[in-house]
Amino acid sequence: MMPISEEIAGAFVNSHNEVASHFGAGQPTLSNEESFTTEDILWAVGIWSVILTLSPVIVFYMLMVA
């Protein structure tokens, strides 16, 4: 059984490697993960539609209250 300090150090190194691999460290500059998927585009369109739909309502509310 390892001492607790070695377990913590191992967990830190493991999480650091996972973060590095997630951000594409050591990989070619153009990979599959860099392109937008249909889900990404639909999510962005949904968020912007909510923002653009509610912004006149918020502006009108601020003008009436202020």
FIDODREN-681972 format. One record per residue: z, y, x of N, C-alpha, C in turn; residue number from 1; residue in three letters. Coordinates in steps of 0.001 Angstrom, whole numbers. Layout:
N
ATOM     n.w     n.v     n.u    ca.w    ca.v    ca.u     c.w     c.v     c.u   n res
ATOM       Z       Y       X       Z       Y       X       Z       Y       X NUM ALA
...
% end
This chain:
66
ATOM     n.w     n.v     n.u    ca.w    ca.v    ca.u     c.w     c.v     c.u   n res
ATOM       0   -1195     842       0       0       0       0    1253     883   1 MET
ATOM    -853    2222     519    -957    3434    1328     172    4399     992   2 MET
ATOM     545    5213    1961    1481    6303    1627     827    7272     655   3 PRO
ATOM    1651    8023     -54    1144    8936   -1081     224    9990    -471   4 ILE
ATOM     555   10481     726    -266   11533    1331   -1685   11044    1594   5 SER
ATOM   -1840    9762    2016   -3183    9235    2238   -3930    9060     926   6 GLU
ATOM   -3225    8693    -150   -3876    8576   -1455   -4386    9927   -1916   7 GLU
ATOM   -3579   10966   -1722   -3988   12319   -2132   -5185   12773   -1299   8 ILE
ATOM   -5137   12526      24   -6253   12923     885   -7517   12167     488   9 ALA
ATOM   -7392   10884     172   -8557   10116    -244   -9131   10623   -1548  10 GLY
ATOM   -8252   10994   -2478   -8723   11530   -3753   -9429   12861   -3543  11 ALA
ATOM   -8922   13685   -2616   -9555   14979   -2358  -10944   14789   -1762  12 PHE
ATOM  -11048   13882    -791  -12351   13638    -162  -13325   13072   -1184  13 VAL
ATOM  -12854   12167   -2025  -13721   11574   -3041  -14213   12639   -4008  14 ASN
ATOM  -13332   13497   -4491  -13757   14526   -5442  -14697   15523   -4763  15 SER
ATOM  -14449   15804   -3481  -15329   16736   -2770  -16724   16146   -2630  16 HIS
ATOM  -16813   14850   -2335  -18128   14209   -2224  -18842   14196   -3566  17 ASN
ATOM  -18102   13976   -4657  -18726   13977   -5974  -19270   15358   -6309  18 GLU
ATOM  -18512   16410   -5972  -18976   17773   -6244  -20203   18070   -5400  19 VAL
ATOM  -20181   17671   -4136  -21330   17925   -3266  -22563   17203   -3779  20 ALA
ATOM  -22402   15958   -4228  -23566   15232   -4726  -24037   15813   -6053  21 SER
ATOM  -23109   16353   -6837  -23497   16944   -8121  -24369   18173   -7901  22 HIS
ATOM  -24062   18966   -6875  -24823   20175   -6631  -26023   19936   -5725  23 PHE
ATOM  -26338   18681   -5440  -27557   18355   -4723  -27479   18542   -3226  24 GLY
ATOM  -26285   18440   -2629  -26181   18581   -1184  -26847   17401    -509  25 ALA
ATOM  -27686   17693     466  -28354   16640    1209  -29526   16012     480  26 GLY
ATOM  -29947   16565    -631  -31076   16026   -1374  -32282   16939   -1165  27 GLN
ATOM  -33473   16454   -1484  -34657   17328   -1392  -34510   18538   -2314  28 PRO
ATOM  -35244   19596   -2003  -35072   20838   -2756  -35520   20705   -4201  29 THR
ATOM  -36504   19842   -4486  -36981   19697   -5859  -36647   18293   -6347  30 LEU
ATOM  -35734   18208   -7310  -35354   16896   -7843  -35516   16919   -9363  31 SER
ATOM  -35286   15777   -9979  -35407   15674  -11430  -34374   16525  -12151  32 ASN
ATOM  -33220   16748  -11549  -32141   17449  -12232  -32399   18947  -12331  33 GLU
ATOM  -33395   19473  -11624  -33615   20919  -11631  -34505   21381  -12777  34 GLU
ATOM  -35167   20475  -13472  -36031   20884  -14568  -35232   20935  -15867  35 SER
ATOM  -35620   21817  -16759  -34936   21956  -18042  -35387   20856  -18990  36 PHE
ATOM  -34445   20277  -19697  -34784   19266  -20683  -34950   19935  -22045  37 THR
ATOM  -35446   19181  -23009  -35594   19702  -24367  -34233   20082  -24937  38 THR
ATOM  -33207   19298  -24603  -31864   19600  -25094  -31356   20932  -24548  39 GLU
ATOM  -31645   21221  -23274  -31241   22504  -22690  -31907   23670  -23409  40 ASP
ATOM  -33202   23537  -23685  -33938   24628  -24330  -33447   24829  -25759  41 ILE
ATOM  -33223   23735  -26496  -32716   23863  -27865  -31327   24486  -27883  42 LEU
ATOM  -30496   24131  -26904  -29150   24707  -26822  -29229   26209  -26576  43 TRP
ATOM  -30096   26627  -25649  -30236   28047  -25342  -30790   28818  -26537  44 ALA
ATOM  -31782   28250  -27221  -32353   28913  -28402  -31292   29026  -29493  45 VAL
ATOM  -30487   27996  -29663  -29423   28047  -30670  -28393   29113  -30366  46 GLY
ATOM  -27977   29195  -29110  -26977   30201  -28723  -27535   31609  -28929  47 ILE
ATOM  -28796   31837  -28482  -29365   33175  -28619  -29607   33538  -30081  48 TRP
ATOM  -29939   32558  -30913  -30135   32874  -32331  -28813   33290  -32975  49 SER
ATOM  -27728   32642  -32592  -26411   33039  -33118  -26055   34437  -32643  50 VAL
ATOM  -26278   34712  -31351  -25941   36039  -30811  -26774   37124  -31489  51 ILE
ATOM  -28072   36906  -31608  -28940   37932  -32190  -28720   38080  -33688  52 LEU
ATOM  -28288   37016  -34355  -28023   37105  -35783  -26725   37867  -36053  53 THR
ATOM  -25721   37655  -35232  -24418   38279  -35478  -24285   39680  -34886  54 LEU
ATOM  -25132   40051  -33945  -24961   41355  -33315  -25112   42524  -34300  55 SER
ATOM  -26074   42539  -35246  -26114   43656  -36201  -24870   43695  -37093  56 PRO
ATOM  -24352   42526  -37433  -23143   42474  -38260  -21971   43082  -37507  57 VAL
ATOM  -21839   42754  -36238  -20727   43285  -35436  -20888   44786  -35245  58 ILE
ATOM  -22112   45249  -34978  -22349   46689  -34799  -22037   47429  -36093  59 VAL
ATOM  -22480   46914  -37226  -22203   47555  -38502  -20694   47615  -38775  60 PHE
ATOM  -19997   46533  -38473  -18544   46493  -38657  -17863   47533  -37773  61 TYR
ATOM  -18293   47623  -36511  -17676   48607  -35608  -17945   50029  -36070  62 MET
ATOM  -19139   50289  -36608  -19433   51639  -37095  -18588   51982  -38333  63 LEU
ATOM  -18362   51013  -39166  -17593   51277  -40390  -16106   51422  -40103  64 MET
ATOM  -15616   50673  -39135  -14175   50705  -38844  -13832   51890  -37938  65 VAL
ATOM  -14648   52180  -36958  -14326   53210  -35979  -14433   54600  -36556  66 ALA
% end
